[in-house]
Amino acid sequence: MRTLSMSFILAALVSGCGIQPPDKTPEDAGVTPQAPTDAGTTDAGLPPEEPLPSGPPVPTGPPNVPEFQPAFPQQTRAPAIQTKTAFQVTTIASGFKNPWAIAFLPDKRMLVTEKPGSLYIVTPQGAKSPAVTGLPAVDARNQGGLLDVEVGPDYAQSGLIYWTYYELREGGNGLAVARAKLVDGEKPRVENVQVIFRMMPTLESTLHAGGRLVFTPDGKLFVTLGERSILEGRKQARDVKSHFGKVVRINPDGSVPQDNPYLSNPEAKPEIWSVGHRNILSAALDSQKRLWIVEMGPQGGDELNRPEAGKDYGWPTIGYGEEYSGAPIHQSTQGPGMEQPVYYWDPVIAPSGMTIYTGDLFPEWRNNVFIGGLASKALVRLMLRNDLVVGEERLVTDLNARIREVVQGPEGALYLLTDDTNGKLLKLTPR
């Protein structure tokens, strides 16, 4: 298998941390670079003998920060690719108020969250239950509300589901993770609600709290967090004394795994897995069970990263974007001890939702990364080889819809949510 090498000169820097305006819409709006390793099963279905895609990138317009050049050849604007399999998009259900997340129950029904605070059970045919009762109140201003939902790995025995939400607190708000038993029936409810994690410190901000949940095969739970956008939060993104701008890793009961990377640092939050992130609304495991994320950049600089234990991904010291005013944020795109993104977008896609395809309905998509695009109004497909992006595609652009969520269903179809006051649950299958 071909391995692509890259070399860099690192630049030491001190970055500004100016206050940024709201994200890409009113609601949302790298250790040093090193040669990639053989990715094995993350190769996105490309046989070793098949040539890499070539040609121009997906048409997106000029970059916001043209003076920032990629650190290695395949870090941005990969060649455009095109799906060969004809597919269709079917509306399963509609009428959701800004839906945010999907999780499948063992019987193939779906849990669907709405940002204002409601949770529904939806059948494969699109029938919606009454709203699930018993959930705590949410702070639904701006980017806040009821966000991700996941079914516990022991659901068959415990009935536990997990969700994230903006929690109102004295002095402001913060992201919280809760779990409870789902009691099914004509009037579904949750009972014995437990808050198992709270983002700290408390801060008054309606922006950038992250909120995706990912369970691992060994029963651990990753939670992705944002840096709250405003200066007071942004400057804490690389500070291990704060949860802001971090990926954290906990046990399902909220306790701290004993192999977390910062346990030996008495000043660090023990839940922290990685630092230096901006706002992570996309997260998924690959076929090697490694975590991948996509985080929102400012004006330019959305990033695909594979966060590893104890590593620093550089925000706000390094990056590939700028303030919405056009003012600079970073003096450089590289810095000592800080990781480079696997891939970045400028202009941005505004990522939300993510899955890495493992199904049989679309063999050509196997191990491809799919990301919901809010600003791009597309389902973004990435083809990888050796942990590098070698091709990119924009799907379902004819819908002209903000794609909030993408998950793979049990039969191998892709399920999407459109972010709208009349949001839709869509199913993508071969034609």
N, C-alpha and C positions, 0 to 999 in steps of 0.2 A: 504494500500500500504506500502510495506516495506521501511523503512528509514534507510540508512546506516550512522553510526556515525563515527567521526574521531577526534583524539586529537593530539596535537602537542606541542612541546617546541620550542619557538621562539628563534632565535639567532640573536643578534645585530651584525652588521658588517659594514665594509667600503670596497667597492669594487674597484678593479682596472678598468681602462677604456682603455686598450691598443688598439692600432690601429689594425683593422682587415683587412685582404685581401678581394678581391672581393667575392661576395656571391657564392652560391653553384655551379654555372656554370658561364662561362664568362658573361652570361646575368642575372642570378638570383642567379647563383650558385646552487596578491593577497593580503584591511584590512586583517588581519591574517586569516588563514584557519578556517572555521567554518562548523558546521554540515549542510548538504544540506537540503533544504526545499522540501516539496512535490511539484514535478514539474507538476503534473496534466497532461495536454495535451502534454507536452514535453517527455512523457514516451516512445516514439518510438514504439508504437503499441504493447507493451508487456502487455497482461492481467495480473492483479495482482496475479492470481493463477498460472501463468506460471513461472517455475523456471528460475533463471538467467543463462545465458550462463556460461559454465565452460570449463576448459581445457587449453591447451597451447596457447600462443599468436601467432599472425601472424609471420612467420619466417622473421626476419630482420637482423640477425647478432648481435654481441655483442655491448653494448653501448660504446660510445666514452668516457664517464665519469662514469665508474662503481662505483666510490666512492660516487657519488650523488645518494641517495636513495629517492624514492617517499615519499611525506609527508603523504600520506594516501593510502590504499590498491589499489584503482582503478584509480590511477593517471597516470599510464603508462602501456603498454603491456597488454591490456585487452584481454580476451579470443578470439580466432579466431572464427568467425561465417561464415555461408555460405548461400547465397541467394537461396531460394528454387524455385523461379519462373524462368523458362528458359527465357532468353532474347536474343535479337539480336542487333547488332550495324550496322547501315546503314550510309553510307557516303552521306550526303545531297549536299555538295559542297566542292571543294578543290581549291588549287592554291592561298590561302591566304598567305601573307608574315608575318609570326609571328603574327597571330591574337591574340587578347587579351580579348575581351569581347563581350557578346551577350545581346541584349535587345529586347523584343517583342513589336511590334506595335499592336494597337487594332485589326487590320485585320490579325494577325498571321504572317505577314512578320517580318523579324528580322533585327535589326541594328547590324552590325559586325564591330569592329574596328581592324585595323592593326597597330602594334607598330610604323612602320615608319611614320604614319600620315594619313592614308586613312580610310574613313568610307564608308561602302556599305550597301545597302538595299538588302536583300536576301529573295526570296520567299520560302514557305515551300517545293517547288519542287527543290530548289537549284539554280534558276536563279538569277544572280547578276546584280545589277544596275551599271551604271558608278559610279565612285567615287563621293561622295557628295562634292560639292565645297563650298568654303567660310569659311572653318575651319582655325584657326590661325596656324602659323608654330609651329612645335614642336622640342624639343631637343631630338633626337632619339638615342643618344649615349648610349651604354651599356644597363642599365635597363630603360632608358628614352624613351619617345615617347608619342603616343596617347594611352591612357589606357582604363579606364572604360567608359561605356555609359549607361545612363538610360533614360527612357521615363518619362516625367513629369507627376505627378498625375492628372493634369488638361489638359492633352494632347488633349483631344477631343475638348476643347474650345480654348486652346492657341497654340497648335502645338509645344510646347516647348520640346526640348530634352536637356540633361545635359551630360557633359563629363569631364574627367580629363586628364591632359597632363603635361609633363615637359615643362615649359616655360623658354625660354632664357631671361635673364635680365642682366643689367649692374652689374658686379661683380659676376656673376654665373648663377644660375637657381633655380627653385623651382616648386613644384606642384601647378597647378592652376585648378580651377573648372570654367567651362564656360557653358552658356546656350544660345540657339538660337532657332528661329522658323525653323522647317524643312519644306521646300517647296518641295512637292513631284512632280513626273513627270518623263519624259524620261531623263531629266538631273537634278537630284535632287540637291538641294543646301540648305544651311542654311543662314539666314539673321538676322540682328540685334543682332549680337553676343555680349554678356555681360560676362565679367569675374566677377564672384560673390564671389570668395574666392581666396586668394593667401597665400600659406604657407610662413611664415616668421620666421626667417630672411632669406635673400638670401644667398646661399652658393654654391660654386663650387663643385659639386659632381654629378656623374652619377649613384649613387646608392641610394637605400632605401628612396624613397619618398612616398611609399604606393600608394593609389589611388583608392580604392573601394568606391562606392557610394551606400547608402541604404536609400530609402525613408520610412518614418513611416506613419501609418494611419492618424496621426494628421497633416500631411503635413510637418514635419521637415525632414531635410536631414543630415544623418551621412556621414562624410568623414573620411576615415582612412589614417593615415600619418605614414611615417617612420622617422628614426632619422639620415638619410643621411650617415650612416656607418662609416665615418671617425671620428676620435677622437673629433674634434671640434663640430660635430653634436651629436655624441653619448652621450657626457656628458650633453646635454640639454634635454634628454628624460624625466627626472623627473622634469624639470624646467618649472614652469607655465608661465614664461615670453617668452617661445618659443613654436612654433607649432610642433617642431620635436618630434617624438615618441608619438603622441597623437591620440586619436579619437576626432574629433570636431563635433559640432552640430550647424547647421545654419538653417535659414528659406530659402525657395526657391529663394528669391531675394538676399541672402547673409547676411541679417541682423541677429542679434543675438537674439535667444529666451530669453524671460525674466525669464525663470526658469532654465537657465543654471547654473551649480554649482559654477562657479568661479566669478560670477558677483560682489560679494561683496569684491573681492580682487582687489584693484586698479592696482597691478603690473601684474596681470595675463592676458593672452590673453582670452577675454571673450567667444570665440568660443569653448574653451576646454571642453570636456566631461569627459575624463579619461586620465591618464598619465602613463608613464613608459612602453611604448611599443617599440618593435624593428623595425619591418617592416611588416605592415599588408596588405596582398594581398588577403584576404578572409574575407567576411562579409555577414551575412544574418540575417533575423528576424525569430524567431520561432513562433509557433502557438499562443503564448501569446504576440506576437509582441515585444519581448525582443531581443536586439542585441546580436549576437554571432560573434566572430572573430577567425581567426587562423592567428598567426603571425610567421614569419620565425625566427628561432633561428640561432645561429652561427653553429659550429660543434656540433650537438646535441642541443636539447632544443626547437624545434618547439612547440608552445603552442596553445591550445584551451582555450579561455577565454570568459567570459560573462561580458563585461565592463559595470560597473555601474557608475552613476553620481558621480564625485568627487573622485573616487578611484584610487589608485596607484598600478600598476602591476609590478613595481620593476626593470625593465630594466634600466641600466645595473648593478644595485646593487646586485640583486639576479637573479638566473636562473639555468638551468640544462645543459648548454653546455660549450664549451671552444673555444678558438681561433682556427683558421684553422692550426696554427703552433703547436697546442697542449698546448700552454701556458694557464694558468688559467685566467678566467675573474672574477669569483665570489669566494668569500671566503666561502659562504654558499648559500643554496637554499632558505632560509627563513630569513625574517627580520621584525622588528616591523613596523606596519602600512602599510605593503605591501601584496597584494593579491597573493594567490597561483593560478596557472593555474588549470583549471578543468581537463586537460589532457595534457601530453607532449609526444613527440617522441624523442628517442635517440637510434639509428640513425634517421636522419630527413627524412621527406617526401618532403620537399620544397613546402609548400602549396601555391596554387593560385586558386582562384575561390571557391565558396561555395554556396550550397543551402540546405534548410531543407525541406524535401519532404512532400507535403500535397496532392498529387494526388491520383487518383483511379486506375490507371493502375497497380500499385504495392502495394496492401494493406499491405504486410509485411514490406514495407519500410516507412510506414507513420510515420512522425516525426523523421526519421533518418537523420543524418547529412551527406552530401556528399561534399568532398573536392577534388579539383584537385591536383594531385601530380606531380611535375616536376622531382625531383631527383628519386622519387619512381616509376615514369612512371606508375601510377595507378590512378584510381578513388577510393578514400579512403571512405569507409562507416563506420559510427559510430552509434551504437545503444546506446541510453541513457535511464536511469531510475533515477528519482529524481535528475536530473541535473548532474549525474555521468555517465561516459562511462562504459558500461557493455559488449560491444562486438565490434570488429573491423574486417573489411574485405577489401581486396584489389581486385578491379574489373578491367576488361579490360587490364590486364597485358600482354595478348597475343599481343596487339597492339604495344608494345615496344615504346610507344609514351609519350612525356611530355604533361600532361594534364594541360592546362592553365586556362580553364574556365569550369564551370558546372552551368547550369541553368535549372529550370523546365519549360517546355513548357505549353501552355494553355490547352493541352489535357492530361497532366500528364506524357509525355515522358521526359527523361533527354536529354539535348543537351550539347555537349562537343566541345571544341576547342583544337586542338593539336598545340603545340608550335613548329613551324618548318618554314623554308623558303617556304615550300609547305604545309602550315597548312591546316587542314581539319575541316569542320563542320560536326559533327557526331550526330546521333540520336539513343537513346537507348530505345527500346520498348520490351514488352513481345513477345516471339516467338509464 
